[in-house]
Amino acid sequence: MTALYAVPPVERFAALVNPETQILFHGLNKSGSMAMAMVMRDAFAAAGRSDEFSCHYFQGGSLESFVGKVNARNGRAFFLGHSLYGAVAPRPNRALVTQFRHPLPRVLSCYNWLKNKHVKAGNPEPYPPLDEWVERSKGKAHSQIIHFGLGYGRLAPHRRKRMTNRDIFETAIDALERECFCLGIAEYFEESIFLMAALAGLPAVPPWVRDQRNPGRPLSSEIPEASRQLIEEVYKYDFKLYEYALGKFRKTVEAVGFGDAITEYKTVCSEQYNDRVLV
């Protein structure tokens, strides 16, 4: 049987979240949401509450079908999937959460994921080199800013065409300040897991396991300095958003104070990190 590690209850969460609260975890692609989904699924199962956990990654089907399931649910639940912000209507009993990742390894993950898909599909033309792909993105495609700066509602495609990257970034900050209950950071994954578990009222979590579905991804330390500088330049608003998110996360963790409970869990899970950029 997998070992479980106790998660201290968070009084400030208990005061703000009632037993009927639905948690909506908007997963940013290539930001650790699959690893979060796996550990939360197992934590809900260990608590005998599997019926409360729903993840689009595991269940499959269309986004519309999953959103319909979210909207039809009454009472306590934890929903996790991509493209949820803007697609799922807010409710008074619904708490929006998410998780960000340092933009440098995340951009490399996005690039390698799409390159692997291109090769697997048998496309005859070569996939563009990293620098060319980054330049083509214009810092908007595959970015983190679009998730909350545009969302996934009906008007998102129109906004994407007319909004500048700065506009999208500023809108994302406003949205997170207004609507996001709390957020995690992939580089501090144990604290992020404890936050989500405490929010859901889970008593314990198993060790997390790194998602290894993206073989061949270059590490941040392996790319040329010129490529790193290009990513920082083109995706500068993702870096600004990450700086904001990291500051917000640190304030939350400091206020919560998991104490010694997190220490053993961090030790047990320390080998799971791959390309961890700490700032």
N, C-alpha and C positions, 0 to 999 in steps of 0.2 A: 504494500500500500504506500502511495506517495506521501511523504511527510507534509504536514501543514504547519504554517507559521502564523501565530496569532496576530491579528490586526487590532490595535487599540481603538476603541470607539472615539469619535471626534465630537465633542460636545457642541461645537458651533455648527456642525452639520445637523446634528439631531434637533437643534433649535430651529433650523431653517427648512429642513426636509421632513415632511410627514410620511407616515407609513405607506401612503398611497402614491407617492411620487414616482413618476416614470423618468428614468435616466436615458437620455438620447446621446449616444457617443458617436459623434461625427468623425469617422476615420479618414485622416489625410493619407493618401496613397504614399507608400514607402516611408512611413513615419512610425512604424512599430505597432500599427493597429491590429495586425494579425496575431502577433505575439500577445498583445493585450487581450484579444478575443479568446485565445486558447487558455490563458491563465484564469480569466474571469469565468469562462464556461466551466472549468474544472472546480473553481471555488464555489460557484452556485450549486454544482452537483454535490460537492462535499457537504454543503449546508442543507441538502435536501430541497433545494429551491430551483431545480432545473427548468421548471415550467415558467419561471420569470425571465429567463435569458433567451434572447433571440438575436441571431447574427446572420446578416445577409450573406457573408462569406461562406458560411457552412450550409445554409438552406438553399442558396441558389435562386433561380427564377429572376423575373424582371424586377427592376427597382420599383416600378409602379405597384406590383403585387406586394412587395415588402412594405412599402409606405402604407398600403391599404391595411396590412396587418397591424402596423403601428397605430394607425388611426382608429382601428376597431377595438383596440385593447383598452380595457378599463382596469384600474387598480395598478398595483406595484409591478414594475417591469424594468428590464435593462435591455435596450435596443442598441445594436452596434452595426455600422455599415458605412460604405462610402456614399457620397452625394446626398446626404440626409438634410443638411442645412438648407433651408429654403424650399425643400420638397415636402418636408413634414411641417404642418402648421403648429405654431406655438400654442401651448395650453398652460393655464395656471399651475397645473400639477406636473409639469414637465420640466426637467432640468437638463440643459444642454451642456455637454462636456466634450473635450477633444484632446488631442495630443500633437505637439509639434516636434520637429527634429531639426538639428543643425543643417542649414541649407547645403553645405558643401557635400557631405556624404549622401544626403538625400538626392541631390541633383545627379550624382554619379549612379545611385540606385535606379532612379527613373530612366536614365539613359541606358543602362545595361539591361534593365527589364524589357524595354522596348526593342533593343537590339536583339536580345534573345528570342523575343516573339517573332521578329522579322526573319531571323534565320530559321526558326522552327517551322514557320509557314512556308518555307521553300522559295522565298522571293529570290529571283536571279540577280537583281541589282544589289550591290554592296550597301550596307547601312552607312549613313554619313559619319565621318569622324566626330569625336566628341566636341571639338571647338566649333565646327560647323553647325552641329546640332544645337549647341548652346546659343549661338548667334541667331539661328532661325527662331528660337523660342521667344526672343525679344523680352525675356524675363517675365513673360505672361503665361505662355504654355507650360504646363507641368509645374506651376508655381504653387506656393502655399497661400499667397495673398488672395488668389481667386476663390478659395474655398469659402471665405467669409466676406470678401469684398464684392463678390458677385453672387455667390450661393448657387443653388440648383433649382430655382424656381423657373416659371415660364418665361420671364423676361431676361434671364441671365445671358443668353446668347447675344441679345441686342446691346446690353450694357457692356459686354466684353469688347465689342467693336468700337464703341464711342468713348470709353473711359481710359484715361492714361493709367500707367502703373502706379503713379503717385495717388491718383484718385481711388484706385482699387485698394491700395494699402491703407489710406485714411478711412475708407469705408469699413475695411476689415477691423481696424482698431475700434471704431465706433460700435460695430456689431458685437465684438468680443466684450467690450466694456458693458454693453447694454444687456446682452443675452447669455453670455457664457458663465455658468455657475462656477466652474473651476477647470483647470487644464493640466495636462501632464507634459513631461518633456522626455523624449526617448533616451537622452543621455543620462537621465536620472530615473531609470525605469522602475527601480524598486520603490522609490517614494511615490511615483506615479501610480503604481499598482495599489499601494496602500491607500492613496487618496480615493481611487475609484471604489475599492472594496469598502472603505469606511463610509463613503457616500451611499453605497448600496446596503449598508448594514450587514456586511458579511463578517463573520467572526474570524476567518482565517483564509490564507491563500497558499497554494502549492508553489514550488519554485517555477520561475518562468523559463521558457526555452526559446532560443533565438530562431526566428524564421529563416530557413536556409533555401528558399525557393528561387534565389537569384544568383546562380553560380557564375563565377568569372568576373564579378564586379571589381573594378580597381579600387584600391584603398585611397583615401585622401592623400596619404603620404607617398603614393606611387605615381601620381600624375605630375606632369611638368609644372613648374612654377607659373609659366605663362597661362596654362589652362586654369590653374587655381585663381589667378588674378582675373581672368576673363569671366569665370563663374561669379566671382564677387562683384564684378562690375555690372554684368547683365542682370543678375538676380539681386541687385542691391536692396530692393524693397523686401525681398524674402529675409535677408539678413537683418533688416530693421525690424521686421515683424517678429523674428526669432528673439531678438534682443528684448523687445517688449514682453513677449510670452515668457521668456526666462525670468525676467524681473517679477512678473506677476506670480509665476510658479514659486519662486523662492520666498516671496512674502507669505504665500499660503502655507508652505511647508514649515516656515519659521513659526507662524501663528499656531499651527496644529501641534507640532512637536511630538513626533512619534517616539522619541527617546531611544532607549536601548533595544526596543522591539525591532527596529529596522536594522540594527547592526548585524545580527546573525543572518538575517535574510539577505542582506547585501553580500555577505561573505559567501553564502551558499550559491548565489547567482552570479558571482563576479566573472566566471569564465564564459558567460554567454555573450558578453560584448564583443563586437568585431571591429568596427571602425568608429570609435567613440571620440568625438571632438569636444573637449571641455573648454569653456570660456568663462 
